[in-house]
Amino acid sequence: MTARRTPRDRSAPTTGAPAPDAVQEAAEAAAPDPDAWIAHGLVRGDEHCLAAAYRRWGRLVHTLAARALGDPREAEDVTQQVFVAVWRGRANFRPDRGSLPAWVIGITRRKIADALTARTRRTELAATLGASLEHEARTGEEPERVLDRLVVTEELSRLPRVQRDVLELAYFADLTQVQIADRTGMPLGTVKSHARRGLQRMRHSLAPAGAGR
């Protein structure tokens, strides 16, 4: 996960004591019900239990996303979003009302649906823009304005997928950065960073064209 380093990412202590993840994995293995142990620890805010949940169900989440989306990279993004949502929404999970795996799978299905909706939105946007440009060309709109739209759309398509999605949600779906964070499961600071970097890249790419006009 990129949003937070898991215990596996940390260096082992030099005192000769077992590494923190080894201790936690041993406790998990010794628990009568490992799923319940992870669930209750997660609710308490134990980051080790988040890492344990990722080890236990991360591959399943990725497999479900890859099958539904047909894109391994997009499935990786969804997997990250799922476990970010698990951590952020841990206070809403009630172990006495259902199992943690079922809750994680439920979040996975929602994130997959969001990804498919975003894909459909991009396709519809491209079709709408194409039809609009064709209409403007027929009605004699200024060629420079049509060209500007084509250039901006082309530059937007060249951005990394996450940056492109954030900017599309902001400017085409008219969402605030807080709403984008809620929809995608990304931290607000990450949304702001992707938006800023995407705009900077577009400005850098478009600057020469703008200067020549």
C-alpha positions as CSV (number, residue, x, y, z in Angstrom):
1,M,0.0,0.0,0.0
2,T,1.4,3.4,-0.9
3,A,-0.7,5.5,1.5
4,R,1.0,4.0,4.6
5,R,4.0,1.8,5.1
6,T,3.1,-1.5,6.6
7,P,5.1,-3.2,9.3
8,R,6.9,-5.3,6.7
9,D,8.5,-2.1,5.3
10,R,10.2,-1.3,8.6
11,S,13.7,-2.4,9.4
12,A,14.0,-5.2,12.0
13,P,15.3,-4.1,15.4
14,T,19.0,-4.6,16.1
15,T,18.4,-5.8,19.7
16,G,17.8,-9.4,18.7
17,A,14.1,-9.2,19.5
18,P,11.6,-10.4,16.9
19,A,10.6,-7.8,14.4
20,P,7.2,-6.2,15.1
21,D,5.5,-7.9,12.2
22,A,6.8,-11.3,13.3
23,V,5.4,-10.8,16.8
24,Q,2.0,-9.8,15.3
25,E,2.0,-12.7,12.8
26,A,2.7,-15.1,15.7
27,A,-0.1,-13.6,17.7
28,E,-2.4,-13.8,14.7
29,A,-1.5,-17.5,14.2
30,A,-2.0,-18.3,17.9
31,A,-5.5,-16.6,18.0
32,P,-8.4,-19.1,18.2
33,D,-10.1,-17.0,15.5
34,P,-7.6,-15.0,13.5
35,D,-10.3,-13.1,11.6
36,A,-11.9,-12.0,14.8
37,W,-8.5,-11.0,16.2
38,I,-7.8,-8.9,13.2
39,A,-11.3,-7.4,13.2
40,H,-11.2,-6.3,16.9
41,G,-7.6,-5.0,16.6
42,L,-8.6,-3.0,13.5
43,V,-11.6,-1.4,15.3
44,R,-9.1,-0.4,18.1
45,G,-7.0,1.4,15.5
46,D,-4.1,-1.1,15.5
47,E,-2.1,-0.6,12.3
48,H,-0.6,-4.0,12.6
49,C,-4.1,-5.5,12.1
50,L,-4.6,-3.4,9.0
51,A,-1.3,-4.9,7.7
52,A,-2.6,-8.4,8.7
53,A,-5.9,-7.7,6.9
54,Y,-4.0,-6.7,3.8
55,R,-1.8,-9.8,3.9
56,R,-4.9,-12.0,4.4
57,W,-7.3,-10.5,1.8
58,G,-5.3,-8.2,-0.4
59,R,-4.8,-10.9,-3.1
60,L,-8.5,-11.7,-3.1
61,V,-9.4,-8.1,-3.5
62,H,-7.0,-7.6,-6.3
63,T,-8.3,-10.8,-8.1
64,L,-11.9,-9.6,-7.9
65,A,-11.0,-6.1,-9.1
66,A,-8.8,-7.5,-12.0
67,R,-11.6,-9.8,-13.1
68,A,-14.2,-7.1,-13.1
69,L,-12.0,-4.4,-14.7
70,G,-9.7,-6.4,-16.9
71,D,-6.8,-4.1,-16.1
72,P,-4.2,-5.2,-13.5
73,R,-3.0,-1.6,-12.9
74,E,-6.5,-0.4,-12.3
75,A,-7.0,-3.3,-10.0
76,E,-4.0,-2.3,-8.0
77,D,-5.5,1.2,-7.6
78,V,-8.8,-0.3,-6.4
79,T,-7.0,-2.6,-4.0
80,Q,-5.3,0.4,-2.4
81,Q,-8.5,2.3,-2.3
82,V,-10.2,-0.6,-0.6
83,F,-7.8,-0.9,2.3
84,V,-7.6,2.9,2.7
85,A,-11.4,2.8,3.0
86,V,-11.1,-0.1,5.5
87,W,-8.8,1.9,7.7
88,R,-10.7,5.2,7.4
89,G,-14.1,3.4,8.0
90,R,-13.0,1.1,10.7
91,A,-15.2,2.9,13.3
92,N,-18.2,1.9,11.3
93,F,-17.4,-1.8,11.3
94,R,-19.3,-3.9,13.9
95,P,-17.7,-7.4,14.4
96,D,-20.9,-8.6,16.2
97,R,-22.9,-7.8,13.1
98,G,-20.9,-9.5,10.4
99,S,-17.5,-10.9,9.5
100,L,-14.6,-8.7,8.5
101,P,-14.0,-10.6,5.1
102,A,-17.6,-9.9,4.1
103,W,-17.2,-6.2,5.0
104,V,-14.0,-6.0,3.0
105,I,-15.6,-7.6,0.0
106,G,-18.5,-5.2,0.3
107,I,-16.2,-2.3,0.1
108,T,-14.4,-4.0,-2.8
109,R,-17.6,-4.2,-4.8
110,R,-18.3,-0.5,-4.2
111,K,-14.9,0.5,-5.3
112,I,-15.1,-1.6,-8.4
113,A,-18.5,0.0,-9.2
114,D,-16.9,3.4,-8.8
115,A,-14.0,2.5,-11.1
116,L,-16.5,1.2,-13.8
117,T,-18.5,4.4,-13.4
118,A,-15.4,6.5,-13.8
119,R,-14.5,4.5,-16.9
120,T,-18.0,5.0,-18.4
121,R,-17.8,8.7,-17.6
122,R,-14.5,9.1,-19.5
123,T,-16.0,7.2,-22.5
124,E,-19.1,9.4,-22.5
125,L,-17.0,12.5,-22.1
126,A,-14.9,11.6,-25.0
127,A,-17.9,10.9,-27.2
128,T,-19.6,14.1,-26.1
129,L,-16.5,16.2,-26.8
130,G,-16.1,14.6,-30.2
131,A,-19.7,15.3,-31.1
132,S,-19.4,18.9,-29.8
133,L,-16.2,19.5,-31.8
134,E,-17.9,18.1,-35.0
135,H,-20.9,20.4,-34.4
136,E,-18.7,23.4,-33.8
137,A,-16.7,22.7,-37.0
138,R,-20.0,22.5,-39.0
139,T,-21.3,25.7,-37.5
140,G,-18.2,27.7,-38.3
141,E,-16.9,28.3,-34.8
142,E,-13.4,29.8,-34.7
143,P,-10.8,27.1,-35.5
144,E,-8.5,28.3,-32.7
145,R,-11.2,27.6,-30.1
146,V,-11.8,24.1,-31.5
147,L,-8.1,23.5,-31.5
148,D,-7.7,24.7,-28.0
149,R,-10.2,22.1,-26.8
150,L,-8.5,19.4,-28.7
151,V,-5.1,20.3,-27.3
152,V,-6.4,20.4,-23.7
153,T,-8.2,17.1,-24.0
154,E,-5.1,15.5,-25.5
155,E,-2.9,16.8,-22.7
156,L,-5.4,15.6,-20.1
157,S,-5.3,12.1,-21.6
158,R,-1.5,12.0,-21.3
159,L,-1.6,12.5,-17.5
160,P,-1.1,9.5,-15.2
161,R,-4.4,7.9,-14.6
162,V,-4.8,9.0,-11.0
163,Q,-4.0,12.7,-11.8
164,R,-6.4,12.6,-14.8
165,D,-9.2,11.1,-12.8
166,V,-8.8,13.7,-10.0
167,L,-8.9,16.6,-12.5
168,E,-11.9,15.1,-14.4
169,L,-13.8,14.7,-11.2
170,A,-13.0,18.3,-10.3
171,Y,-13.8,20.0,-13.6
172,F,-16.2,17.7,-15.4
173,A,-18.1,16.2,-12.4
174,D,-17.8,19.5,-10.5
175,L,-16.7,17.8,-7.2
176,T,-14.8,19.5,-4.5
177,Q,-11.5,18.0,-3.4
178,V,-13.1,16.8,-0.2
179,Q,-15.8,15.0,-2.3
180,I,-13.2,13.5,-4.5
181,A,-11.4,12.1,-1.4
182,D,-14.6,10.6,-0.2
183,R,-15.4,9.0,-3.5
184,T,-12.0,7.6,-4.3
185,G,-10.9,6.7,-0.7
186,M,-7.7,8.7,-1.1
187,P,-6.5,11.0,1.7
188,L,-7.4,14.7,1.1
189,G,-3.7,15.6,1.0
190,T,-3.1,13.0,-1.8
191,V,-6.0,14.4,-3.8
192,K,-4.6,17.9,-3.6
193,S,-1.2,16.7,-4.5
194,H,-2.5,14.8,-7.6
195,A,-4.5,17.9,-8.7
196,R,-1.6,20.2,-8.3
197,R,0.9,17.9,-10.1
198,G,-1.6,17.3,-12.9
199,L,-2.2,21.0,-13.4
200,Q,1.5,21.7,-13.3
201,R,2.2,19.1,-16.0
202,M,-0.6,20.5,-18.2
203,R,0.6,24.1,-17.8
204,H,4.2,23.0,-18.6
205,S,3.0,21.2,-21.8
206,L,0.7,23.9,-22.9
207,A,2.9,26.9,-22.1
208,P,4.9,26.8,-25.5
209,A,1.6,26.6,-27.5
210,G,0.1,29.5,-25.5
211,A,3.2,31.6,-25.8
212,G,3.2,31.3,-29.6
213,R,-0.3,32.7,-29.9
